[in-house]
């Protein structure tokens, strides 16, 4: 006997489910963050491009 506490582990199925859940939540949060950042950047780029003739069309801001 080692005299130490035994490590308690979740059953294999629960551990797998937890890892999948953490992965899904992380993916959703990451996609939401990137979408928010790109939308904000797009607004800034298109706002600046509005002062340059033809730039808004080239950047696709006219949609």
DSSP file (Angstrom, degrees, kcal/mol; ACC not computed):
  #  RESIDUE AA STRUCTURE BP1 BP2  ACC     N-H-->O    O-->H-N    N-H-->O    O-->H-N    TCO  KAPPA ALPHA  PHI   PSI    X-CA   Y-CA   Z-CA
    1    1 A X              0   0    0      0, 0.0     0, 0.0     0, 0.0     0, 0.0   0.000 360.0 360.0 360.0 142.3    0.0    0.0    0.0
    2    2 A X        -     0   0    0      2,-0.2     3,-0.1     1,-0.0     0, 0.0   0.704 360.0-134.8 -89.2 -20.4    1.2    3.4   -0.8
    3    3 A X        +     0   0    0      1,-0.3     2,-0.1     0, 0.0     3,-0.1   0.349  67.7 113.4  83.5  -8.2   -0.7    5.2    1.9
    4    4 A X  S    S-     0   0    0      1,-0.1    -1,-0.3     0, 0.0     2,-0.2  -0.371  77.2 -84.6 -90.5 172.6   -1.8    8.0   -0.5
    5    5 A X        -     0   0    0     -2,-0.1     2,-0.3    -3,-0.1    -1,-0.1  -0.491  43.5-117.2 -74.2 145.6   -5.3    8.7   -1.7
    6    6 A X        -     0   0    0     -2,-0.2     2,-0.4    -3,-0.1    -1,-0.1  -0.635  29.6-114.3 -81.4 142.5   -6.5    6.8   -4.6
    7    7 A X        -     0   0    0     -2,-0.3     2,-0.5     1,-0.0    -1,-0.1  -0.626  26.0-146.4 -78.5 127.1   -7.3    8.9   -7.7
    8    8 A X        -     0   0    0     -2,-0.4     2,-0.4     0, 0.0    -1,-0.0  -0.826  18.7-172.0 -96.4 130.3  -10.9    8.9   -8.5
    9    9 A X        -     0   0    0     -2,-0.5     2,-0.1     0, 0.0     3,-0.1  -0.895  26.0-111.1-121.3 149.7  -11.7    9.0  -12.2
   10   10 A X        -     0   0    0     -2,-0.4     5,-0.1     1,-0.1     0, 0.0  -0.450  50.8 -87.9 -70.6 150.5  -15.0    9.5  -14.0
   11   11 A X     >  -     0   0    0      1,-0.1     4,-2.4    -2,-0.1     3,-0.4  -0.238  42.9-107.2 -56.1 152.7  -16.2    6.4  -15.9
   12   12 A X  H  > S+     0   0    0      1,-0.2     4,-2.3     2,-0.2     5,-0.2   0.857 118.1  52.5 -55.5 -40.7  -14.8    6.3  -19.5
   13   13 A X  H  > S+     0   0    0      1,-0.2     4,-2.2     2,-0.2    -1,-0.2   0.903 110.9  46.4 -63.8 -41.7  -18.1    7.2  -21.1
   14   14 A X  H  > S+     0   0    0     -3,-0.4     4,-2.4     2,-0.2    -2,-0.2   0.882 111.2  52.0 -69.1 -37.4  -18.6   10.3  -18.9
   15   15 A X  H  X S+     0   0    0     -4,-2.4     4,-2.2     2,-0.2    -2,-0.2   0.921 110.8  47.9 -64.1 -43.1  -15.0   11.4  -19.5
   16   16 A X  H  X S+     0   0    0     -4,-2.3     4,-2.3    -5,-0.2    -2,-0.2   0.921 111.9  49.8 -62.3 -44.8  -15.5   11.1  -23.3
   17   17 A X  H  X S+     0   0    0     -4,-2.2     4,-2.6     1,-0.2    -2,-0.2   0.889 110.1  50.9 -63.1 -39.3  -18.8   13.0  -23.1
   18   18 A X  H  X S+     0   0    0     -4,-2.4     4,-2.7     2,-0.2    -1,-0.2   0.912 110.0  49.2 -65.5 -41.8  -17.1   15.8  -21.1
   19   19 A X  H  X S+     0   0    0     -4,-2.2     4,-2.1     2,-0.2    -2,-0.2   0.901 112.4  47.9 -64.3 -40.3  -14.3   16.1  -23.6
   20   20 A X  H  X S+     0   0    0     -4,-2.3     4,-2.6     2,-0.2    -2,-0.2   0.924 111.9  50.2 -65.0 -43.7  -16.7   16.3  -26.5
   21   21 A X  H  X S+     0   0    0     -4,-2.6     4,-2.7     1,-0.2     5,-0.2   0.925 111.1  48.2 -61.3 -45.8  -18.8   18.9  -24.6
   22   22 A X  H  X S+     0   0    0     -4,-2.7     4,-2.4     1,-0.2    -1,-0.2   0.901 112.7  49.8 -62.3 -40.5  -15.8   21.1  -23.9
   23   23 A X  H  X S+     0   0    0     -4,-2.1     4,-2.3    -5,-0.2    -2,-0.2   0.915 111.8  46.9 -64.0 -43.4  -14.7   20.8  -27.5
   24   24 A X  H  X S+     0   0    0     -4,-2.6     4,-2.6     2,-0.2     5,-0.2   0.929 113.5  47.9 -65.5 -45.5  -18.1   21.8  -28.9
   25   25 A X  H  X S+     0   0    0     -4,-2.7     4,-2.6     1,-0.2     5,-0.2   0.921 113.0  49.0 -62.2 -43.6  -18.5   24.7  -26.5
   26   26 A X  H  X S+     0   0    0     -4,-2.4     4,-2.4    -5,-0.2    -1,-0.2   0.897 111.4  49.6 -62.2 -40.8  -15.0   25.9  -27.3
   27   27 A X  H  X S+     0   0    0     -4,-2.3     4,-2.6     2,-0.2     5,-0.2   0.928 111.8  47.8 -64.2 -45.4  -15.7   25.6  -31.1
   28   28 A X  H  X S+     0   0    0     -4,-2.6     4,-2.4     1,-0.2    -2,-0.2   0.926 114.1  46.6 -62.7 -45.1  -19.0   27.6  -30.8
   29   29 A X  H  X S+     0   0    0     -4,-2.6     4,-2.4    -5,-0.2    -1,-0.2   0.901 112.7  50.3 -64.7 -39.7  -17.3   30.3  -28.7
   30   30 A X  H  X S+     0   0    0     -4,-2.4     4,-2.5    -5,-0.2    -2,-0.2   0.917 111.4  47.2 -64.1 -43.6  -14.4   30.5  -31.1
   31   31 A X  H  X S+     0   0    0     -4,-2.6     4,-2.7     2,-0.2     5,-0.2   0.913 112.6  49.9 -64.4 -42.2  -16.6   30.8  -34.2
   32   32 A X  H  X S+     0   0    0     -4,-2.4     4,-2.3    -5,-0.2    -2,-0.2   0.904 111.7  48.7 -63.2 -40.6  -18.8   33.4  -32.5
   33   33 A X  H  X S+     0   0    0     -4,-2.4     4,-2.4     2,-0.2    -2,-0.2   0.938 113.5  45.5 -64.2 -47.5  -15.6   35.4  -31.5
   34   34 A X  H  X S+     0   0    0     -4,-2.5     4,-2.8     1,-0.2     5,-0.2   0.906 112.8  51.0 -64.4 -41.3  -14.2   35.2  -35.0
   35   35 A X  H  X S+     0   0    0     -4,-2.7     4,-2.2     1,-0.2    -1,-0.2   0.912 111.7  47.7 -63.2 -41.8  -17.5   36.2  -36.7
   36   36 A X  H  X S+     0   0    0     -4,-2.3     4,-2.1    -5,-0.2    -2,-0.2   0.909 113.8  46.9 -64.8 -42.1  -17.9   39.2  -34.4
   37   37 A X  H  X S+     0   0    0     -4,-2.4     4,-2.7     2,-0.2    -2,-0.2   0.917 113.4  47.3 -67.0 -43.0  -14.3   40.3  -35.0
   38   38 A X  H  X S+     0   0    0     -4,-2.8     4,-2.5     2,-0.2    -1,-0.2   0.875 111.7  51.0 -68.9 -35.0  -14.6   39.9  -38.8
   39   39 A X  H  X S+     0   0    0     -4,-2.2     4,-2.1    -5,-0.2    -1,-0.2   0.927 112.8  46.1 -65.6 -42.9  -17.9   41.7  -38.9
   40   40 A X  H  X S+     0   0    0     -4,-2.1     4,-2.0     2,-0.2    -2,-0.2   0.919 114.3  47.5 -64.8 -43.7  -16.5   44.6  -36.9
   41   41 A X  H  X S+     0   0    0     -4,-2.7     4,-2.9     1,-0.2     5,-0.2   0.893 109.7  54.5 -64.3 -39.0  -13.4   44.7  -39.1
   42   42 A X  H  X S+     0   0    0     -4,-2.5     4,-2.8     1,-0.2     5,-0.2   0.901 107.4  49.9 -61.4 -41.1  -15.5   44.6  -42.2
   43   43 A X  H  X S+     0   0    0     -4,-2.1     4,-2.3     2,-0.2    -1,-0.2   0.908 112.7  47.0 -64.4 -40.7  -17.5   47.6  -41.0
   44   44 A X  H  X S+     0   0    0     -4,-2.0     4,-2.2     2,-0.2    -2,-0.2   0.928 114.1  46.5 -66.7 -44.3  -14.3   49.6  -40.3
   45   45 A X  H  X S+     0   0    0     -4,-2.9     4,-2.4     1,-0.2    -2,-0.2   0.934 115.4  45.7 -63.8 -45.5  -12.8   48.6  -43.7
   46   46 A X  H  X S+     0   0    0     -4,-2.8     4,-1.2    -5,-0.2    -1,-0.2   0.860 110.8  54.1 -68.2 -34.2  -16.0   49.5  -45.6
   47   47 A X  H  < S+     0   0    0     -4,-2.3     4,-0.3    -5,-0.2    -1,-0.2   0.906 113.5  42.0 -64.5 -40.7  -16.4   52.7  -43.6
   48   48 A X  H >< S+     0   0    0     -4,-2.2     3,-1.0     1,-0.2    -2,-0.2   0.845 111.3  55.8 -72.7 -33.7  -12.9   53.8  -44.6
   49   49 A X  H >< S+     0   0    0     -4,-2.4     3,-1.6     1,-0.2     7,-0.6   0.717  89.5  75.9 -72.5 -19.9  -13.3   52.5  -48.2
   50   50 A X  T 3< S+     0   0    0     -4,-1.2    -1,-0.2     1,-0.3    -2,-0.2   0.781  91.2  55.8 -62.8 -24.8  -16.4   54.7  -48.7
   51   51 A X  T <  S+     0   0    0     -3,-1.0     2,-0.6    -4,-0.3    -1,-0.3   0.583  96.7  73.5 -83.6  -8.8  -14.1   57.7  -49.0
   52   52 A X  S X> S-     0   0    0     -3,-1.6     3,-1.6    -4,-0.2     4,-0.7  -0.922  91.0-119.9-108.5 118.5  -12.1   56.1  -51.8
   53   53 A X  T 34 S+     0   0    0     -2,-0.6    -2,-0.1     1,-0.3    -3,-0.1  -0.334  94.2   2.7 -59.2 127.1  -14.0   56.0  -55.2
   54   54 A X  T 3> S+     0   0    0     -4,-0.1     4,-1.9    -2,-0.1    -1,-0.3   0.195 102.5 102.3  86.0 -16.4  -14.4   52.4  -56.4
   55   55 A X  H <> S+     0   0    0     -3,-1.6     4,-2.3    -6,-0.3     6,-0.2   0.887  76.9  55.2 -69.1 -37.8  -12.8   50.9  -53.3
   56   56 A X  H  X>S+     0   0    0     -4,-0.7     5,-2.9    -7,-0.6     6,-0.6   0.892 109.5  47.5 -62.4 -38.8  -16.1   49.8  -51.7
   57   57 A X  H >45S+     0   0    0      3,-0.2     3,-0.8     1,-0.2    -1,-0.2   0.921 111.7  49.9 -67.7 -43.5  -17.0   47.9  -54.9
   58   58 A X  H 3<5S+     0   0    0     -4,-1.9    -2,-0.2     1,-0.2    -1,-0.2   0.861 113.2  46.5 -63.4 -35.6  -13.6   46.2  -55.1
   59   59 A X  H 3<5S-     0   0    0     -4,-2.3    -1,-0.2    -5,-0.1    -2,-0.2   0.523 114.6-115.7 -85.3  -5.5  -13.9   45.2  -51.4
   60   60 A X  T X<5S+     0   0    0     -3,-0.8     3,-0.8    -4,-0.6    -3,-0.2   0.752  73.2 134.4  80.0  23.8  -17.4   43.9  -51.8
   61   61 A X  T 3 < +     0   0    0     -5,-2.9    -4,-0.2     1,-0.2    -5,-0.1   0.576  55.1  75.7 -82.1  -8.9  -18.9   46.5  -49.4
   62   62 A X  T 3         0   0    0     -6,-0.6    -1,-0.2     1,-0.2    -5,-0.1   0.461 360.0 360.0 -83.3   1.1  -21.8   47.3  -51.7
   63   63 A X    <         0   0    0     -3,-0.8    -1,-0.2    -6,-0.0    -2,-0.1   0.472 360.0 360.0 -79.2 360.0  -23.7   44.1  -50.9
